[in-house]
Amino acid sequence: MFRIALNVCVVMAVIGLVLQGSNAGRAPASAQPEKRGGEPGSGVIDARVDVVLRALVTPQSLIIDAREPGAFLRRHVRGAANLAGAGDPVAGAGTGERMRSAPMIVVYGESADSVEARILAIALSRKAGRTINYYVAGWQEWSQFGLPSEGGG
């Protein structure tokens, strides 16, 4: 119970810093407003930590961890699904309707160098016919700041 309360406090503190634009207590480097980016015409927006935090509190949002299954099992963003172990990760994302109806879809990899995660985000965008948020800083930043996660330990 204490851990849940602590995670909620951390999330609220980060959201507060993002909304206030405060430099005090310095939020994660990626806690700047999301920017449009990615490959032109790819249907992918480069997203910052605030977008993932919004997805965590928005019912029916999809957070997709594109890392290897072993890394996912060790720790991942709370509520994330892992598609890397599927033979066809795009098919493993579920029905196109589920992806179209999700208010937000966020894909992340290990770090900003996660080419596979960006490719998955582009493929999912094409499948769903909608924009996908790509959390650029990925798991490395998320775990560094102790944001809500779950897994084996």
VENLINQUI-V747337 format. One line per field, one symbol per residue. ss: DSSP state (2 for helix, 1 for strand, 0 for the rest). phi: phi as a letter, one per 20 degrees, with the letter a starting at -180 (. if undefined). burial: + if it has 16 or more other ideal C-beta (glycine too) atoms within 10 Angstrom, else -. A space follows every 10 residues. Layout:
BEGIN
ss=???
phi=???
burial=???
END
This chain:
BEGIN
ss=0222222222 2222222222 0000000000 0000000000 0001111022 2222222000 0111100022 2222011000 1100000022 2200022222 2000111100 0000222222 2222222200 0111100222 2222000011 000
phi=.fffffffff fffffffffe mfefmkfgge eeggcfanfg memddfddgf ffffffddgm fdddeeffgf ffffabggnf dddfffgcff fffofgffff effbccdccf bfefffffff fffffffemb fdedfgfmgg fgfgemfgbb qfq
burial=------+--- +--++-++-- ------++-+ +--+---+-- -+++++++++ ++++++---- +++++++--- ++--++++-+ -+++----+- --+-----+- -+-+++++++ ---+--++++ +++++-++-- +++++++++- ++--+-+++- ---
END
